[in-house]
Structure formats: C-alpha cells, structure tokens
Amino acid sequence: MAKKKVAKKIDGLTFEQAFKELEETVAKLEEGDLSLEASLELYARGQQLTAYCGRLLEEATLKVTQMGKDG
C-alpha cells in the first residue's frame, strides 16, 4: 500500500519560510525527474505557497500605507 504524504500547513509560516519552500519546489520541478503525479502535487503546493506569499505581501503593503497616513 502506498503511503500518502501529508502536506505541511502553510498558515503560520513566515514569509521567508514560505518563499524558501516555494524556491525549493520550483527547483524540484525544473529538474524534471519526477513522476507526473509528484509533479502535479508539487505544482499545487507551489500555487498555494504563491498565493500565501502574495497575501502576506499585500498585508505588509497595507500596513506600510496605513503607517504613512498616520505619520
């Protein structure tokens, strides 16, 4: 019976942690040594990490904008 990998939670990662994992994911995909199933799983994880990093950047931008208005 094949073991099912349990994906690590993304929520709670720092931007730096999520971005590092995203870089590693892209590198693995670029190697091209994975099965189609593994590639699809990694691609999906990369999409999730990209969205998460984007959300963190948007939140940081909003905070900086608000600080500029308050100051």
BALOBA-1460 file (C-alpha; in Angstrom, 3 decimals):
// residues 71
<rec num="1" residu="m" x="0.000" y="0.000" z="0.000"/>
<rec num="2" residu="a" x="1.400" y="3.413" z="-0.993"/>
<rec num="3" residu="k" x="1.984" y="5.987" z="1.698"/>
<rec num="4" residu="k" x="0.126" y="9.259" z="1.279"/>
<rec num="5" residu="k" x="2.270" y="12.303" z="2.006"/>
<rec num="6" residu="v" x="0.713" y="14.739" z="4.429"/>
<rec num="7" residu="a" x="1.247" y="18.290" z="3.230"/>
<rec num="8" residu="k" x="2.619" y="20.715" z="5.778"/>
<rec num="9" residu="k" x="0.317" y="23.520" z="6.767"/>
<rec num="10" residu="i" x="1.079" y="26.806" z="5.098"/>
<rec num="11" residu="d" x="-0.757" y="29.085" z="7.502"/>
<rec num="12" residu="g" x="1.612" y="30.114" z="10.228"/>
<rec num="13" residu="l" x="4.731" y="30.049" z="8.060"/>
<rec num="14" residu="t" x="6.698" y="33.250" z="7.919"/>
<rec num="15" residu="f" x="7.096" y="34.873" z="4.528"/>
<rec num="16" residu="e" x="10.715" y="33.781" z="4.472"/>
<rec num="17" residu="q" x="9.851" y="30.145" z="5.247"/>
<rec num="18" residu="a" x="7.109" y="30.027" z="2.626"/>
<rec num="19" residu="f" x="9.274" y="31.710" z="-0.014"/>
<rec num="20" residu="k" x="12.168" y="29.322" z="0.665"/>
<rec num="21" residu="e" x="9.852" y="26.334" z="0.258"/>
<rec num="22" residu="l" x="8.499" y="27.869" z="-2.943"/>
<rec num="23" residu="e" x="12.041" y="28.246" z="-4.309"/>
<rec num="24" residu="e" x="12.797" y="24.614" z="-3.434"/>
<rec num="25" residu="t" x="9.553" y="23.495" z="-5.069"/>
<rec num="26" residu="v" x="10.371" y="25.332" z="-8.292"/>
<rec num="27" residu="a" x="13.883" y="23.851" z="-8.323"/>
<rec num="28" residu="k" x="12.491" y="20.308" z="-7.955"/>
<rec num="29" residu="l" x="10.014" y="20.895" z="-10.762"/>
<rec num="30" residu="e" x="12.724" y="22.294" z="-13.016"/>
<rec num="31" residu="e" x="14.848" y="19.168" z="-12.531"/>
<rec num="32" residu="g" x="12.177" y="17.185" z="-14.357"/>
<rec num="33" residu="d" x="12.967" y="13.878" z="-12.621"/>
<rec num="34" residu="l" x="9.524" y="13.481" z="-11.023"/>
<rec num="35" residu="s" x="6.543" y="11.409" z="-11.989"/>
<rec num="36" residu="l" x="3.519" y="13.190" z="-13.360"/>
<rec num="37" residu="e" x="1.644" y="12.674" z="-10.076"/>
<rec num="38" residu="a" x="4.517" y="14.037" z="-7.989"/>
<rec num="39" residu="s" x="4.898" y="16.992" z="-10.359"/>
<rec num="40" residu="l" x="1.198" y="17.813" z="-10.073"/>
<rec num="41" residu="e" x="1.348" y="17.641" z="-6.275"/>
<rec num="42" residu="l" x="4.372" y="19.930" z="-6.194"/>
<rec num="43" residu="y" x="2.761" y="22.313" z="-8.661"/>
<rec num="44" residu="a" x="-0.360" y="22.534" z="-6.489"/>
<rec num="45" residu="r" x="1.783" y="23.174" z="-3.413"/>
<rec num="46" residu="g" x="3.654" y="25.879" z="-5.306"/>
<rec num="47" residu="q" x="0.369" y="27.546" z="-6.249"/>
<rec num="48" residu="q" x="-0.689" y="27.539" z="-2.583"/>
<rec num="49" residu="l" x="2.648" y="28.963" z="-1.473"/>
<rec num="50" residu="t" x="2.497" y="31.649" z="-4.167"/>
<rec num="51" residu="a" x="-0.963" y="32.730" z="-3.040"/>
<rec num="52" residu="y" x="0.115" y="32.736" z="0.608"/>
<rec num="53" residu="c" x="3.227" y="34.826" z="-0.085"/>
<rec num="54" residu="g" x="1.147" y="37.227" z="-2.165"/>
<rec num="55" residu="r" x="-1.337" y="37.629" z="0.653"/>
<rec num="56" residu="l" x="1.445" y="38.335" z="3.172"/>
<rec num="57" residu="l" x="2.955" y="40.935" z="0.838"/>
<rec num="58" residu="e" x="-0.425" y="42.615" z="0.360"/>
<rec num="59" residu="e" x="-0.921" y="42.764" z="4.135"/>
<rec num="60" residu="a" x="2.552" y="44.255" z="4.615"/>
<rec num="61" residu="t" x="1.900" y="46.843" z="1.895"/>
<rec num="62" residu="l" x="-1.368" y="47.814" z="3.557"/>
<rec num="63" residu="k" x="0.367" y="48.244" z="6.923"/>
<rec num="64" residu="v" x="3.070" y="50.438" z="5.394"/>
<rec num="65" residu="t" x="0.436" y="52.530" z="3.601"/>
<rec num="66" residu="q" x="-1.533" y="52.965" z="6.816"/>
<rec num="67" residu="m" x="1.604" y="53.966" z="8.731"/>
<rec num="68" residu="g" x="2.312" y="56.602" z="6.098"/>
<rec num="69" residu="k" x="-1.168" y="58.069" z="6.511"/>
<rec num="70" residu="d" x="-0.924" y="58.100" z="10.319"/>
<rec num="71" residu="g" x="2.512" y="59.716" z="10.387"/>
